[in-house]
Amino acid sequence: MAMMMQEGIQPGQTQPILSGMQQQQQQSIPMPSIEDPDRGPDRGPARPQQTARSMEEYDYGIIPVIISFIIALAFFPIALCVCLQIVQEYERAVIFRLGKILSGGAKGPGIIVVWPCIDEYKKVDLRTKAINVPPQTILTKDSVSVMVDAVVYYRVADAVLAVAVVEDADQSTSLLAQTALRDALGVRSLAEILSGRDDMVSRIQRELDEATDPWGIKVERVEVKDVRLPPQLQRAMAAEAEAAREARAKVIIAEGEKNAARALAQASQVIGDSEISLQLRYLQTMNQVAGEKNSTILFPLPMDIMPPNMDKKKA
């Protein structure tokens, strides 16, 4: 107390001095932040507590596996055949644990472990499949009724989507192919359908691929097998084609006769220039007739040798 009195410090001033020292220490020592390190001022709301989520995963993921493991040990010889499943090279297995798809996507190929009582699995074939589109009666743009059937080749690109998104991928793809075939052919005329199959097939394949992509299906190829016309239209087209062929045949015959007449005119000019050429032509014709083994031979006589003989008989 004496020292404090000598330095001029009153007893009541000790508390303010100590409080000031504590404030300086609090200002100099940084306090740890309790904010989420992954969330900044612009990162949205804070994430839920990790301890609660981990405990939820533990309750619904680990404990059932332990119980299933105990059951498998209790029935070891039999459970071994149930737990170990073989997935082929062309297959993938989608495993559901307590109704949820396991992380990591589809499993396989090889050996997979399926725990009893908590796991279910479904195998998906990844090989290319072909479906026959039933014959579709379609009214074309020019009001002609045609029947068209096609084949669609597809495969499963994502096994998880093919199982979890669509109930029956094969049936859904088949029904969608029928609709796409009708849509593609309904806006074309009969001539475009018969002559532009490549463009039509490309359009159908593109539409099918875009529609089945959310299902994990990849459409590889579409082929139109047959385009069947009504019988009346077939007869009309056959008559039209026959008339066109007859017209072309007549033109060809007329061209041949024209060329033959021109050749005969040229031959007559050559024969007229030489008298002996006509005799040679007679002899050649006689040789051709004799080569056919006929019993009657007609021998043509030149008319220029007859008058002198007739004159001799009259004399």
C-alpha positions in Angstrom: 0.0 0.0 0.0 2.9 2.3 0.8 4.5 1.8 -2.5 1.3 2.5 -4.3 0.8 5.6 -2.3 4.3 6.7 -3.2 3.9 6.2 -6.9 0.6 8.1 -6.9 -1.6 5.2 -7.7 -4.8 5.0 -5.8 -6.1 1.6 -4.6 -9.3 2.0 -6.6 -7.3 2.3 -9.9 -5.9 -1.3 -10.0 -9.1 -2.8 -11.5 -9.2 -0.5 -14.5 -5.5 -1.2 -15.2 -6.0 -4.9 -15.1 -9.1 -4.7 -17.3 -7.1 -2.7 -19.9 -4.3 -5.4 -19.9 -6.9 -8.1 -20.5 -8.5 -6.2 -23.4 -5.0 -5.8 -25.0 -4.4 -9.5 -24.7 -7.8 -10.3 -26.2 -7.1 -8.0 -29.1 -3.6 -9.4 -29.8 -4.5 -13.1 -29.7 -6.5 -14.2 -32.8 -9.5 -16.3 -32.1 -10.1 -19.4 -34.1 -13.0 -19.2 -36.7 -15.9 -21.5 -36.2 -17.2 -21.1 -39.8 -17.3 -23.8 -42.4 -14.0 -23.8 -44.3 -15.7 -24.8 -47.5 -18.2 -22.0 -47.3 -17.2 -18.4 -48.0 -19.3 -15.3 -48.2 -20.7 -16.3 -51.6 -20.8 -20.1 -51.2 -24.4 -20.5 -50.1 -25.7 -21.9 -46.8 -23.5 -23.9 -44.4 -23.2 -27.7 -44.9 -25.0 -30.0 -42.4 -23.0 -31.4 -39.6 -20.6 -34.2 -40.6 -21.1 -36.1 -37.4 -24.9 -36.5 -37.9 -24.4 -37.7 -41.5 -21.7 -40.1 -40.6 -23.8 -41.5 -37.8 -26.7 -42.0 -40.3 -24.5 -43.8 -42.8 -23.2 -46.0 -39.9 -26.7 -46.9 -38.8 -28.0 -47.8 -42.2 -24.9 -49.0 -44.0 -22.5 -50.7 -41.6 -24.8 -52.4 -39.1 -26.9 -54.3 -41.8 -23.7 -55.5 -43.4 -22.4 -56.8 -40.1 -25.7 -58.6 -39.4 -25.6 -60.0 -42.9 -22.0 -61.1 -42.4 -23.0 -62.9 -39.2 -25.8 -64.7 -41.0 -23.4 -65.7 -43.8 -21.0 -67.1 -41.2 -23.8 -69.0 -39.5 -24.8 -70.7 -42.8 -21.3 -70.6 -44.4 -21.5 -73.6 -46.7 -24.8 -72.5 -48.2 -24.3 -68.7 -48.0 -21.0 -69.0 -49.9 -23.0 -70.0 -53.0 -25.4 -67.2 -52.5 -23.0 -64.4 -51.7 -20.5 -65.0 -54.6 -21.9 -64.3 -58.0 -20.1 -64.4 -61.3 -20.6 -61.6 -63.9 -19.6 -62.3 -67.5 -17.5 -60.1 -69.6 -20.5 -58.8 -71.6 -22.6 -58.2 -68.5 -22.7 -55.7 -65.6 -24.5 -56.1 -62.3 -26.4 -53.3 -60.6 -26.5 -54.0 -56.8 -29.2 -52.6 -54.6 -28.5 -52.4 -50.8 -31.6 -51.8 -48.7 -33.2 -50.4 -51.9 -30.4 -48.0 -52.8 -27.9 -48.4 -55.6 -24.4 -48.9 -54.4 -21.9 -46.1 -55.2 -19.4 -46.8 -57.9 -22.0 -47.7 -60.6 -22.4 -51.2 -62.1 -20.1 -54.0 -61.0 -18.2 -56.5 -63.0 -17.0 -58.4 -64.9 -15.7 -61.0 -62.5 -16.8 -62.1 -59.0 -19.1 -59.9 -56.9 -20.2 -60.2 -53.3 -24.0 -60.0 -52.6 -24.8 -60.0 -48.9 -27.9 -62.0 -48.0 -31.0 -60.3 -46.8 -29.8 -56.8 -47.7 -28.6 -56.9 -51.2 -30.4 -57.5 -54.5 -28.7 -57.4 -57.9 -29.8 -57.3 -61.5 -27.6 -58.2 -64.5 -27.6 -56.1 -67.6 -26.5 -57.4 -71.0 -24.2 -55.0 -72.8 -24.2 -56.8 -76.2 -25.9 -55.3 -79.3 -29.5 -56.3 -79.6 -31.8 -56.3 -82.6 -35.5 -55.7 -82.5 -37.9 -56.2 -85.4 -40.3 -53.2 -85.7 -43.7 -54.6 -86.6 -45.1 -53.6 -90.0 -46.5 -50.1 -89.8 -49.3 -48.9 -92.1 -48.3 -45.3 -92.9 -50.1 -42.6 -95.0 -47.5 -40.7 -97.0 -47.4 -37.0 -97.8 -49.1 -37.7 -101.2 -51.9 -39.8 -99.6 -50.5 -43.2 -100.5 -50.9 -46.0 -97.9 -47.7 -48.1 -97.5 -46.6 -50.7 -95.1 -43.1 -50.5 -93.8 -41.1 -52.7 -91.4 -37.6 -52.0 -90.0 -34.9 -53.4 -87.8 -33.2 -51.4 -84.9 -29.8 -52.3 -83.5 -29.0 -50.9 -80.1 -27.0 -51.7 -76.9 -26.9 -50.6 -73.3 -24.4 -47.9 -72.7 -25.1 -47.2 -69.0 -26.4 -50.1 -67.0 -27.4 -48.0 -64.0 -29.7 -45.8 -66.1 -31.1 -48.8 -68.0 -32.2 -50.3 -64.6 -33.1 -47.3 -62.5 -34.7 -44.9 -65.1 -36.8 -47.2 -67.4 -38.7 -50.3 -66.4 -38.2 -52.3 -69.6 -35.6 -50.8 -71.9 -36.3 -53.3 -74.7 -40.0 -52.7 -74.9 -39.6 -49.0 -74.5 -37.1 -48.8 -77.3 -39.3 -50.9 -79.6 -42.4 -48.7 -79.0 -40.3 -45.6 -79.5 -38.9 -47.0 -82.8 -42.5 -47.5 -84.1 -43.4 -43.9 -83.3 -40.2 -42.6 -84.9 -40.8 -44.6 -88.0 -44.3 -43.2 -88.4 -43.1 -39.7 -87.8 -40.2 -39.9 -90.3 -42.3 -41.5 -93.1 -45.5 -39.5 -92.7 -43.8 -36.2 -93.9 -42.4 -37.8 -97.1 -43.9 -38.7 -100.5 -43.8 -42.2 -101.9 -41.1 -41.3 -104.4 -38.9 -39.9 -101.5 -39.4 -43.0 -99.5 -38.4 -45.3 -102.3 -35.5 -43.2 -103.5 -34.2 -41.6 -100.3 -33.8 -44.4 -97.8 -30.4 -43.3 -96.5 -31.7 -39.8 -95.4 -34.8 -41.4 -93.9 -32.8 -44.0 -91.9 -30.3 -41.4 -90.7 -33.2 -39.2 -89.3 -34.8 -42.1 -87.6 -31.5 -43.2 -86.0 -30.8 -39.6 -84.8 -34.2 -39.2 -83.2 -34.1 -42.6 -81.5 -30.6 -41.9 -80.1 -31.6 -38.6 -78.7 -34.7 -40.0 -77.1 -33.1 -43.1 -75.5 -30.0 -41.3 -74.3 -31.5 -40.6 -70.8 -32.3 -44.3 -70.5 -28.6 -45.3 -71.1 -29.4 -46.8 -74.5 -27.2 -46.3 -77.6 -28.9 -46.8 -81.0 -26.3 -48.0 -83.4 -28.1 -48.6 -86.6 -31.6 -48.6 -88.2 -32.5 -50.5 -91.4 -35.7 -50.5 -93.4 -36.4 -54.0 -94.5 -39.3 -53.6 -96.9 -41.8 -51.1 -98.2 -45.0 -52.8 -99.3 -47.5 -51.1 -101.6 -51.2 -51.8 -102.0 -52.0 -54.3 -104.8 -53.9 -51.7 -106.9 -51.0 -49.4 -106.8 -48.6 -52.2 -107.7 -50.8 -53.0 -110.8 -50.9 -49.4 -111.8 -47.2 -49.0 -111.5 -46.6 -52.2 -113.4 -48.8 -51.0 -116.2 -47.0 -47.7 -116.3 -43.6 -49.4 -116.4 -44.8 -51.8 -119.1 -46.1 -49.0 -121.3 -42.8 -47.1 -120.9 -40.9 -50.3 -121.9 -43.1 -50.8 -125.0 -42.6 -47.2 -126.0 -38.8 -47.5 -125.7 -39.0 -50.8 -127.7 -40.9 -49.2 -130.5 -38.3 -46.4 -130.7 -35.5 -48.9 -130.8 -37.3 -50.9 -133.6 -37.8 -47.7 -135.6 -34.2 -46.7 -135.2 -33.2 -50.2 -136.4 -35.4 -50.0 -139.5 -34.0 -46.6 -140.3 -30.5 -47.8 -140.0 -31.3 -50.9 -142.1 -32.9 -48.8 -144.9 -29.9 -46.6 -145.0 -27.6 -49.6 -145.3 -29.8 -51.1 -148.1 -29.6 -47.8 -150.0 -25.9 -47.8 -149.7 -25.8 -51.5 -150.8 -28.0 -50.9 -153.8 -25.7 -48.1 -155.0 -22.7 -50.5 -154.7 -24.5 -53.3 -156.6 -25.7 -50.9 -159.3 -22.2 -49.8 -160.0 -21.1 -53.4 -160.8 -23.3 -55.9 -162.7 -21.3 -59.0 -161.6 -22.0 -58.2 -157.9 -25.6 -59.1 -158.4 -24.6 -62.6 -159.7 -22.3 -63.1 -156.8 -25.2 -62.2 -154.5 -27.3 -64.9 -156.2 -24.7 -67.5 -155.7 -24.2 -66.6 -152.0 -28.0 -66.9 -151.4 -28.0 -70.3 -153.2 -25.2 -71.5 -151.0 -27.1 -70.5 -147.9 -30.3 -72.3 -149.0 -28.4 -75.5 -149.9 -26.7 -75.5 -146.4 -30.1 -75.9 -144.7 -30.7 -79.4 -146.2 -33.9 -78.5 -148.1 -35.4 -80.9 -150.7 -36.3 -78.0 -153.0 -33.8 -75.6 -154.3 -34.8 -72.4 -156.1 -32.2 -71.3 -158.5 -32.7 -67.7 -159.6 -31.8 -67.0 -163.3 -30.7 -63.6 -164.3 -33.2 -62.0 -166.6 -30.6 -60.6 -168.9 -29.7 -64.1 -170.3 -33.3 -65.0 -171.2 -33.9 -62.8 -174.2 -31.0 -64.1 -176.4 -32.2 -67.7 -175.9 -35.8 -66.8 -176.7 -34.6 -65.1 -179.8 -32.8 -68.3 -180.9 -35.9 -70.5 -180.4 -38.0 -68.2 -182.5 -35.4 -68.2 -185.3 
